Amino acid sequence: MRAARPRASHWRLLLLVAGLLAGVALIYLTPIRPWLQDTQRVRAALRDLGLWSYPACVLAVAVLVTCGIPRLLFCALGGMLLGFWWGLILTQAGTLLGCYAVFLFVRWGGRQWVLHRWPGLGKWAQRAREHGLVGVILVRQLPVHGTILNLCLGLSHVKHRHFLLGTAIGLIPEAIPVTLVGAGLVQRSLKESAGYMGIAAAAFMLIFAGAGYALRSLRRRNELPDGQTPELKGVAD
């Protein structure tokens, strides 16, 4: 384990904002926008699949998240193609299933493989076990790749119900603004898009402020190592 830079979360916020601005510029300054706005065709194709269309979306997200693809990408795509509410619901359901699959992999035989590959995870992971549901929720706010968090929680012997409920709650703070961004990019006018982006930006600020305060409170009570995240190689955020 190693100490993370004190302002790692600030850099993460700046990168997210920069990515948001770059995405908006890409949409409005290239021919991509007319294609993205044709979401009705995608929705019609999903309706043609019948009752299996939404479960198929959930399963696809679950498989890709299990493989390590960043979940926030699917939040944005879900917002673009399905609208805010359906995009949020389906992508979060798929993400939860994908996270649980990694968790079960560790519990059902992958523990030694994970510890052999990343021996530092074992000690770091025990923090979540000590604090149950609250620990899972707050661990989800750390600036670490979701797959690594799933591995750590699997090693920690957190109860299954705490993992599922804590993950379901802990995923929401970042998912809401990113899904808003996706939904905003396909609005018909710049004014409507700006409204979505403004709400998303405000949500990002509140989330980072709240998560930072909660994590600092935990560290003061020695519930999480001060400024520490697992040292891992070979896994991108």
FENLINQUI-V289363 format. One line per field, one symbol per residue. phi: phi as a letter, one per 20 degrees, with the letter a starting at -180 (. if undefined). psi: psi as a letter, one per 30 degrees, with the letter a starting at -180 (. if undefined). burial: # if it has 24 or more other ideal C-beta (glycine too) atoms within 12 Angstrom, else .. A space follows every 50 residues. Layout:
phi: ???
psi: ???
burial: ???
This chain:
phi: .bfefgdffffffffffffffffffffedcffggfffefffffffffffm feffgffffffgfffgfofgffffffffffednfffffffffffffffff ffgfgffdpegffffffcfffgffffffffclgfffgfffeffcggffff ffffffmgfgfffffffgffffgefffffffgfffdffcfffffffffff fffgffffffffffffffffemecffmdcfeccncef
psi: llklkeheeeeeeeeeeeeeeeeeeeefglgeeeeefhfeeeeeeeeffb ffeeeeeeeeeeeeeefgkkefefeeeeeeffleeeeeeeeeeeeeeeee eeeeeeehfgeeeeeeeiffeeeeffeeefgbeeeeeeeffkikkeeeee eeeeffgkkeeeeeeeeeeffeefeeeeeeeeeefglfleeeeeeeeeee eeeeeeeeeeeeeeeeeeefghfkkjgklkjkkgjl.
burial: #..#....#..##..#...#..##..##....#..##.#..#...#.... ...#..##.###.###..################.############### ###.##....#..#...#.###.######.#################### ######.#...###.###.##################.....#..##..# #.##..##..##.##..#.....##..###.#..#..
